[in-house]
């Protein structure tokens, strides 16, 4: 199969575009990393509406929807001859399940964006990530999944899309992205922390982030 020409457009910080880019990098798939500062996106937005970032171009065809793009990238990207998104239907189901479970960690936060009082917003978020809070319960559930892993990977004995999902989606809790959420809120989840170090120390991941000086990416480095 001929390697497609890929361009990924997103803001210059980790977010919804990062899983796509990291999967491609891990698999050694070349791509153009089009980092758009907000003013540039403002000029582009009207031309692509109602689509939102991230956007991907594959051989000139524009596509959107971050999970679909991520899954596509993981089908292309292989490590030790195996794609990051499994070909086996049951394994693929388990990866999709884990992806949805990780989204449950974030789901309770959505209501806090409507809170206009800053102190009230921060207090609401702090309650969600404290032990027993709605976000922490799902994070602890994922920590329990990792506790049963002999390989250190979340589902199988190899790196998959599921590991990148887990690795990247805990980053906003670690880098202070959300007002009111302490950076150490999930430090008590030993297996989640150990998994972060395992993925960050994979050579392809290290190589991808080594020259990135943006402090928002620091939590993704070994």
C-alpha positions in Angstrom: 0.0 0.0 0.0 1.3 3.4 -1.0 1.8 5.8 2.0 -0.7 8.6 1.7 0.2 12.3 1.8 -1.2 13.5 5.1 -1.6 17.0 6.6 -2.9 17.6 10.1 -4.2 21.0 11.1 -4.7 22.0 14.8 -3.8 24.6 17.3 -0.2 24.8 18.6 -0.9 22.9 21.8 -1.9 19.3 22.7 -5.6 18.6 22.4 -7.9 16.8 20.0 -5.3 16.8 17.2 -2.5 15.3 19.3 -3.6 11.6 19.2 -3.7 11.7 15.4 -0.2 13.2 15.2 1.3 11.0 17.9 -0.1 7.8 16.3 1.4 8.8 12.9 4.7 9.6 14.5 4.9 6.4 16.5 4.2 4.4 13.3 6.8 6.4 11.3 4.1 7.7 8.9 5.3 11.1 7.5 2.8 14.0 7.8 2.7 17.8 7.7 2.1 19.2 11.1 0.1 22.4 10.4 0.0 24.3 13.7 -2.6 27.1 13.4 -2.4 30.0 15.8 -5.9 31.2 16.8 -5.8 34.2 14.4 -5.1 31.9 11.4 -7.9 29.6 12.4 -10.2 32.6 12.6 -9.5 33.4 8.9 -9.9 29.7 7.9 -13.0 28.9 10.0 -15.6 30.4 7.7 -14.2 28.6 4.7 -14.6 25.1 6.3 -17.7 25.7 8.5 -19.4 23.8 10.0 -16.2 21.7 10.4 -13.9 22.3 13.4 -10.3 21.6 14.2 -8.6 19.2 14.0 -8.7 18.7 10.2 -6.8 16.2 8.2 -6.0 16.1 4.5 -5.4 12.6 3.0 -4.1 12.8 -0.5 -5.8 16.2 -0.8 -9.2 15.0 0.6 -10.2 16.9 3.7 -11.7 15.0 6.6 -12.7 15.9 10.2 -13.9 14.3 13.5 -10.9 13.6 15.8 -11.8 10.0 16.8 -12.3 8.9 13.2 -9.0 10.5 12.2 -7.2 8.9 15.2 -8.6 5.5 14.4 -7.5 5.9 10.7 -4.0 6.9 11.8 -3.8 3.9 14.1 -4.8 1.6 11.3 -1.9 3.0 9.2 0.7 3.0 12.0 2.4 -0.2 12.9 4.8 -1.2 15.7 6.6 -4.4 15.3 4.5 -5.2 12.3 1.1 -4.8 14.1 -1.2 -1.9 13.6 -2.0 0.3 16.6 -5.7 -0.3 15.9 -6.2 -4.1 15.9 -7.4 -6.0 12.9 -9.0 -8.7 15.1 -12.7 -7.6 15.6 -12.8 -8.5 19.3 -9.5 -6.7 20.1 -10.8 -3.7 18.1 -14.0 -3.8 20.2 -11.9 -3.7 23.4 -9.9 -0.8 22.1 -13.1 1.1 21.3 -14.5 0.3 24.7 -11.4 1.7 26.4 -11.6 4.8 24.3 -15.1 5.5 25.4 -14.3 4.7 29.0 -11.5 7.3 29.0 -14.0 9.9 27.7 -16.1 9.2 30.9 -13.3 10.7 32.9 -13.9 14.0 31.2 -17.7 13.9 30.9 -18.5 15.3 34.3 -16.4 18.4 33.5 -18.7 19.6 30.7 -21.2 21.1 33.1 -18.6 23.2 34.7 -18.0 25.3 31.6 -21.4 26.9 32.0 -20.5 28.2 35.5 -19.8 31.9 35.3 -18.5 32.5 38.8 -14.8 31.6 38.8 -14.6 30.5 42.4 -17.7 28.3 42.0 -16.3 26.8 38.8 -13.0 25.9 40.4 -14.7 24.4 43.5 -17.0 22.3 41.3 -14.0 21.0 39.3 -12.0 20.3 42.5 -14.9 18.2 43.8 -15.0 16.1 40.6 -11.3 15.0 40.8 -11.0 14.4 44.6 -11.1 10.8 45.7 -14.6 9.5 45.1 -15.5 12.4 42.8 -17.2 11.7 39.4 -14.0 12.1 37.4 -11.8 10.3 39.9 -14.1 7.3 40.0 -13.5 6.6 36.3 -9.8 7.4 36.6 -9.6 4.9 39.4 -11.5 2.3 37.3 -8.8 2.7 34.6 -6.1 2.4 37.2 -7.7 -0.9 38.2 -7.5 -2.1 34.7 -3.8 -1.3 34.5 -3.3 -3.1 37.9 -4.1 -6.4 36.2 -1.7 -5.9 33.3 1.5 -8.0 33.3 2.9 -6.1 30.3 2.2 -2.6 31.5 0.1 -1.9 28.5 -3.6 -1.3 29.2 -5.2 -4.1 27.2 -2.7 -6.4 25.5 1.0 -7.3 25.6 1.8 -4.6 23.0 1.2 -0.9 22.3 -2.2 -0.1 20.8 -4.4 2.9 20.3 -5.8 2.3 23.8 -2.5 3.1 25.4 -2.2 6.4 23.4 -5.7 7.3 24.4 -4.9 6.8 28.1 -1.5 8.5 27.9 -2.8 11.6 26.1 -6.1 12.1 27.8 -4.7 12.3 31.3 -2.3 15.1 30.2 -4.8 18.0 30.6 -5.2 16.9 34.3 -1.4 16.9 34.7 -0.5 20.2 33.0 -3.0 22.6 34.6 -5.1 23.0 31.6 -8.3 23.1 33.7 -8.8 25.9 36.2 -9.4 24.5 39.7 -7.9 21.1 39.1 -4.6 20.5 40.9 -1.9 19.0 38.7 -1.3 16.2 41.2 -5.0 15.2 41.4 -4.5 11.7 40.1 -1.0 11.1 41.5 -2.4 8.6 43.9 -3.3 6.3 41.0 0.0 4.5 40.9 -0.7 2.4 37.8 -1.9 5.3 35.7 1.3 7.2 36.7 3.4 4.1 35.8 1.7 3.7 32.5 2.4 7.4 31.6 6.1 6.8 32.2 6.1 3.6 30.2 4.5 5.2 27.1 6.6 8.4 27.5 9.8 6.2 27.4 8.9 4.4 24.2 11.6 5.6 21.8 9.3 6.8 19.1 7.4 8.9 21.7 10.6 10.3 23.1 11.8 11.2 19.6 8.5 12.9 18.8 8.5 15.2 21.9 12.2 15.7 22.5 12.5 19.1 20.7 9.2 20.5 21.7 9.8 23.4 24.1 6.1 24.3 24.6 5.5 23.8 28.4 2.1 22.3 27.7 3.9 19.3 26.3 6.2 18.8 29.3 3.9 16.2 30.9 4.2 14.0 27.8 8.0 13.8 28.0 9.9 11.0 29.8 
